[in-house]
Amino acid sequence: MTSRIGFMFAFATAALFGSAHAQLTMKSDEPIDITGDSLEIVDDVATWTGNVRALQGEAILTSSKLVATLEDGGGFKTIRAIGGVRYSNGKEAIAGETALYDSVARTITISDNVVVTQGETVMTGGTLVYWLDTGRIAFNSPGGERIRGIFYAKSDEPQH
């Protein structure tokens, strides 16, 4: 169950940057509801295609395709979301073309034109890697583009 929670909610931790571990405290007993236009299971690989939507609590992940490699005892070894990947939990949103959750490496990698938003704050770049165990985040652009962040400071002054 931990791998399922890690997949759905660690995307939010990548968006938070300052309080990464806070988002991992979601209830592990919440079910994951995955739907798509079709589902094919071969051996230990489940593939959803067409308008894929994965829900857990308030978290929503959408993509064109989702490929999950299953572990023997249940749970997921890897989950790859492909094509127009979008994640939202009501507070943060992350977009990219591909996402990979690896339960062995304990990482989540989001690639290809990544955009992370939290309120007015926006970060963009080529690839984002999040290490679940340490909270470490690396944002890079293998194609040579620059990483961009737009941040807004909170004002202590009352607004009129």
N, C-alpha and C positions, 0 to 999 in steps of 0.2 A: 504494500500500500504506500510505503514511503516514496517509491519511485513515481507513482502516479501523482502524489502531491507535489513532489519536486518538479515534475514536468509542468503542471498547470500553474503553479504559483511562483516558481523561480523566475519566470519571465517578469513578474512584477518586481522582484527583488533587483533585477538588473536595472529597472527604471528608477529605483529609489536612490541608488548610489550612496547615500549617507546612512541609511538604516537597512542595509541589505537583509540581515537575518530576521527582521521583524515580520516580513511577509511569509516566512516559512512556518509560522505557528498556526496555520489553518487546520481545521479538524480533519484528521485522516479518515474518518468514517463517512465522509461525504462521497457519494457515488460519482463516477464519471459517466456522462451520457454522451456517446459518440454517435452521430448520424451522418449519412452520406447517401448519394444516389445509388451506390452499389458497394457491396462488401465481398471480398474474396479472401478465404483463409486457405493457405497452403502450408502444410507442416506447422512451423511455429511463427509464421508471418501473416499478420492480418493487414489487409489493404483496403481502406475506404477511398472511394473516388467520387468526385462531383459534389460540389457544395458541402464540403465536410465541415461539421460543427461539433466541437467538443465543449461540454459544459460541466463545470464543477463549482457548486455554490454560485457566487457572482462572477466567476471567471469564465470567459468565453474565448475559445481559440477557433479561428476559421482558416481554411485553406482549400486548395483544389484537390489535394490528395494527402492522405495520412497513412504512413506505413509503420506498423508496430511489430517489433520482434518480441515474442513472448518468452518469459522465463519458465522453467519447469514448474515451479511452485506457484504460478500465477504472477501477476505483475508484468512489467515491461522491462526488457533489456535495453532496447533503444526505441525511440519514437522519432520519426522524421516527418515533418510537415513540409509540403512542397507546393509552391505556386500561390502567390498572393497571401502570404501568412499574415494574419492579424490576431493580436491578443489584446484583451481589455479586461480589467477587473473593476471598472467603474471609477477608478482613480488614475490609473496609468494606462497607456496604450503603447504597443510596440508593433511595428510593421517591418516586414522584410520579405524576401522571396523564398527562403528556406529556413528551417529551424531543425536542430538535432538535439535530442535529449539522450545522453549516454549514461546509463546507470552505473557502469563499471568505472568510467573516468570521473563520474559525478560532475559532469559539465553540461551546460546548455550553450549551443552555438547558434546564433542567428546571423544569416548572411545575406548579402546582396541588397544594397541600398537600405540599410537599417535606419529607421526613424523611431526614436523613443520620445514620448511626450508625457509630461506630468504637469497638469495645469497649463501655464504658459511656457514652462521650461521645455526646450526641445534639444535633443542631441541627434546628430546624423553621422553616418559613417558606413564603411563597407561591411565590417564584421564585428559582432559583439560576442565575447566569450565570458560566461559566468561560471565560476567554480562554486558549487553548492556548499562544500565543506568549509571553505575559508571566506567566502563572500567576495573574493577577488574578482574584479571585472577588468577586462581588456577590450578596448574599442580600437580597431585599426582598419586601414583601408589597403588591402593588398594591391589594388589597382592604381595606387598612387594618389587617390583623392585625399583631401584633408578632412580631419575630424572636426566637426563644428558643434559648438554648444551655445545655446542662447539661454541665459539665466536671468531671472528677475529677483532682485533683493526685496525682502519684506521691509516695509516702512513701519517705523514705530509711531509715526505721526498719524493722527486721526484724519480720515478722508472726509471732505465736505461735499 
